[in-house]
């Protein structure tokens, strides 16, 4: 199967090339530049911008559905909406739930992974239940529990856990981080009251990420720089950014792209069932969430409850508010994620890489989402023709 994408602007980390053709054979990019003499499918990009398919490593739900609904149809529904955002790979992200229910939820993700006809799903992001109740935010404090290596092993045996988000200051957390890292699981600090020193100790044990940076963590203070301060200066940490201008205001986005090397930044959505629905109420881990003006908050207490952000909108916000060129920031959408997880062949548009490609219009709306050389989503006004010859 040979796919030819004609006349696109190619944007890849550090690369901007106009009027390019991309040739894909059996799901792999074979050339970028000139086309080929024959193709099974030709898509005329007509000046659209081709970027590496977005890799959302932190996503709970979309359009009324949540991973923790414990329902295969809900997972597939979320995946379909992710494709409409230009996401080609995602990590279904769990919430703090009872142990037995969490095992059932992960079992549904395992079934989805066997199908894989929508977005790619290399594994899970397990957020909680090993967090600090004082920083629970929109996580249900009723189900918070101490770090448990046996529970993590049970989840990992069902579906590979790619990321474990936990509070590293909790008793037993350092031991769990060491075991998780030995199993190839990336550990991230989340819902944490840790000091900077405690984060440094956790990094020595194997911690490498900070979950939804700036949120549900100790802030920067001139006498204790906390988790936020550690993230700003420690080169060993990767920072997740919810680029909705709410969880991180525009000035914070500018600050991050000014003082933190772009190689350490990762865009996420942290989207919940509230995304795509407009105004209304949804459930999040057994808690009621109200959506008003695109902001999701707990009905009781008013804490931010995930986001309604779509991945393509997050990229638009980065470009608009930082003033950076697209090619200078595009690596925060997929390349950095893949690299931090040790996944080769993802996050760039160049020969030898998987043909996970998102075609964007000038307004950052998604025209087409391609996974492994196969079109999985087509937006309005997109064109495609099936031909035996190019």
N, C-alpha and C positions, 0 to 999 in steps of 0.2 A: 504494500500500500504506500503510494507516494502522494504527499500533499504538497501543493505549491501555494504559498502565500505571496501574492504579488503586490508590489508598490506600497510598501509599508515603511513607516519610520521606525527603525529599530532602536529601542532604548534598553540598555543593559548596564550593569554597574560600570560607570566610567565611559560608557559608549553611547554616542548619538550618531546615527547614520540615516540619512534621508534616501527615499526612493530605492528601497531594498527589496529583494525577493528572499524568502526563506523556504528551503527545501527540507521536507521531513520524510524520512523513510522508516516505516515500521516503528513509529513513535519516537524516533530519535532525530534531532536536527543534524543534517548532513552538510548543509552549506548556507551561508548568509552572504548575499551580494547579488549574483546573477542567478537566473532561474535554471530550469532544466528543459530538455527536449520533450519530455513526456511526463504526465502526472495523472493519477487516478482521480484526483480532486483538485480544483483550482479555486482559490478564494481571492477575489480582487479586493485588496485592502483599501484602495482608493484614498491613500493618504492617512489612514488610521495609524495610530501609534501602537506598536507591538512591544509589550513589556513581559518580563517573566511572570508567569501565573502567580498570584498572591498565595502566600503560605501563612494561614491564620493558625498560630500555635495556641491561641486562647479564645475559645468560642463555646458558649454554653447553649445558645439557641438562636432562633429566628422565627419571625412571623407566627407567633403563638405556640411554637413548639420548643421543648427543652430536652436536652440530652437526658436529664433526670426524670423525664416523664415515664421512663422505663418502658418505652414503646418503640419498636423498630420503625414504624411508619413516621414517628416524630423525628427520628434520626435522619431518615431519608428526606423528609420535608426540609429540615435544616440544610442538608447538603445541597439540595436543589436551589435554595435561596442563596447559598454561598456561591454557587456557580454564577448566579445573576450579579454578584458583586465582583466577579473576576477571580474568585478563590479557586485554585486547582488542588490544593492540599490543605487539610485541616486536622487539628487534633481535637476530637470531641472532648469537652472539658466538663468534669463532674463537679458537683457541689458537696458540701458537708452533709452527708446522709447516713442513716443507720447502716451498719456493716452488711447485713444480709441484703438490704435493698441495693446497696452500692454494687455488690457482686452480681445481682440480677441485671442492673443497668449495664454493666460492663459486658455481660453476656449478650445483650442486644447489639452493642457495638461490634462484638465479634462476628455476629451474623452479617452486619452491614459490611464489614471488611471483606467477607467472602464474596460479596456481590461487586462492590467497587465499580459500579457503572456511572457514578456521579463524580464526586470529588475523591481524590486519593485520601487514604486514611492509614498512615503508617503506625499509628498507635494513639495513646491517650495522654491527656493532661489531667492529672489528678490534683485538684485544688481542694485542700482540706482532706480529711477531717482533723489533721494534726496541726491545728493553728492555735493562736492565743485568743481566748474569749474576749479579752479586752479590746481586741482589734478585729472582731468578727465581721463588722460592717454588715453586708447583706447575707453573709453566711449564717445558717441557723445555729445559734449557740447551743441549742438543745442537744445537738449531735456531735459537738466537739469532743475529742478524746485524745489521750496521750499517744505519742508516736508508737506504732505497732508494726514491727518488721514482718510479722506473720501475715497481717492483713495486706500489706503491700505485696508480699510474695504471692498471695492468693489472687490479687488483681492482675499482677504481672503475668501470671500463668494463663489467664484467660485472654488478655490483650496486652501487647507490650506497652508498658508505661514509659512514655518518652520523657515526660516532665512530671515531677512531684513538687507541688508548692506547699510549703510548710513553714511554721514559725521556728527558726533555729535555736531560739533561747529556751524552748520548752525542754523539760527533763527527758532524756533519751533521744533527742532530735539529732545530736551530732553522731551518735552511733548509727542511727537510721540513714543519715546522709552518707556515711562511709559505706554502708552495705549497698545502698541504692547506686552509688557511683560505681561500685565494683560490678554491679549488674548492668551497667551502661545507661542508667537512668540519670537524666539531668535534674539537679535539685535547685529550687528557686525559693527565695525568702518571700513569704506572703503573710498578710494578716498578722503582723509581727510588731512587738514592742521592743525589739532588740536594740542594744546600743551599737555604736560603730565597732567597738572592740569585739562584741559578740558576733557581729557579721564577719569580721576578719578571722575569728576563730573558725566560724562555719566555712569560710572560703578555704581555709587550710584543710578542712575535713572533706571538701569536695563541692561546696556550693558554687554555682557559676551564674545564676540568673536572679533578677529581682522582678517579682510579679507585679503587674499594673503599677509601674513605678510612680511614687509619690502618693499613692492611695493605700490606706490601711497599713501604714508603716510609720515609724518614728520620723518626724520631720527634721529639717535642718535647723540647728540652733547654734549660736556662737559659743556655747559652753559644752554642747554635746551634739555632734553633727549627725548622729543617728543613722538610720538606714539610707535616707535620702543623701546625706553627705557622703557616705561610703560609696554609693552608686555614682556620684558625680566624679569622684577622683580615683577610685580603685580600678586599674586596667584589667583586673581579672573578672569583672562583672559585666554581663549583658543586661540591658535594660529594656523591659517591655513598656511600650508607650501606647496608651489609648488616645489616639489623635483626634478626639471629637471636639476639642476646645472647651470641654467641660471638666473632664477628669484632669486634663492638663490644659491650662489656659494658653492662649496664643503666645504670651510672653514666655511661658515656661517652655513651650516648643522651641522658640527662638533661642532660649538659654541652652537647652540641651544640645541643639545642633551647633551652638557656638563653643561650648566648653567640653563636650564629650565627643570623642572620635566617632564618626559615622559607623565605623566597624562594630561599635558596641551597642548600637540602637536597633530595636526591632519593633515595627508597628504591629499592633494587635487590634482586634475589635472588642474583645471581652463582651461580645453581643449576647443578649439574653432573648427570651421569647418576645420581649417588647419591641425588638427591632422589626421594621417593616409594617407594624400594625397601626401606626399613628397614635391617637390618644386612646386611653383606656386602662384596664387593670389586667395583670397577669399574676401567675403564681411563680415564685422562685424558691425552690427548696422548702416549700410549705409556708412561705411568707408572702404576704400580699404586696404587690408592687404597683404603684400608680405611674402612668406615663403622661407627662404634661410638657408640651413644647419640646418634644424629642428628648426629654430627660426622664430617666427611670429612677424612682426613689421608693424606699420602703414606705408603705402607708403609715406604719407605726414607727415614729422616730425620724423619718425623713432622710435616712442615709442613702447615698447613691447606691443603686442596685444594678451593677453591670452597666452596659451601654446599649444604645440603639444604633450605634455606628455601623455603617457598611464599609467594607474594605476600600472600595474605590473612592469613597468620600474621605476616608482617612488620608489617602495619598494626596488628594486635592488640597486638603487642609495643610498638609506639610509644605507643599509647594507654595501655596498662597501666603502662608504666615511666616515662612522662613526666608522666602525670596531666593531659595536655592534652585539650581537647574534640576530638571527631572533626572538626568543621568547621574547627578551627584548624590541623590537621595534614594534612588530606586532600590538599592541593596537592602534598605531597611524593610522592604515588603516581602522578601523571600530568600535572598542569598544569605543574609546574616542568620536567618532562622535555620536554614539547611546546614550551614557551616557549624553553628553551635550544637546541632544535634548529630553531627557526623554523617550527614546524608549527602553523598556525592551525586553529581549529575543534575542538581536542581538549582534554580535561582539565576540562571544566565541564559541569554539567547546567543548561543555559539555552537559550532559543530561538536558533537559528542554529548550534548546535554539533552535531557528529556524534553520533548516538545510540549511543555506545559506553558501555554502562551495566552495572554489576555490582550485583546484588541480594544483600545480605548479611543473614544472621540475626544475632540478638543476640550469638551466640558467635563471630561473624566467619566462620563457614562460608559457602560460596558457594551460594546457592540458584539463581541464574540468571546467565548471562553473555550479554549482547546486543552484537552487533557490527553497526554500521550499521543498527540497527533490526531485526536478525534474530537470533533466539535460536540460539546456538551451543552452549550447555551448560545442562543442567537438573540440579540436584542433587536429592537425595531430598526428598520432602515438598513440592516445588514444584507449583503448579497453573497450568494454562493452558487456556483454552478458545477455540475458533475460533468466531467469530460474525459474522454479517452486520451486526448492529446491537449497539451497546453497551447 
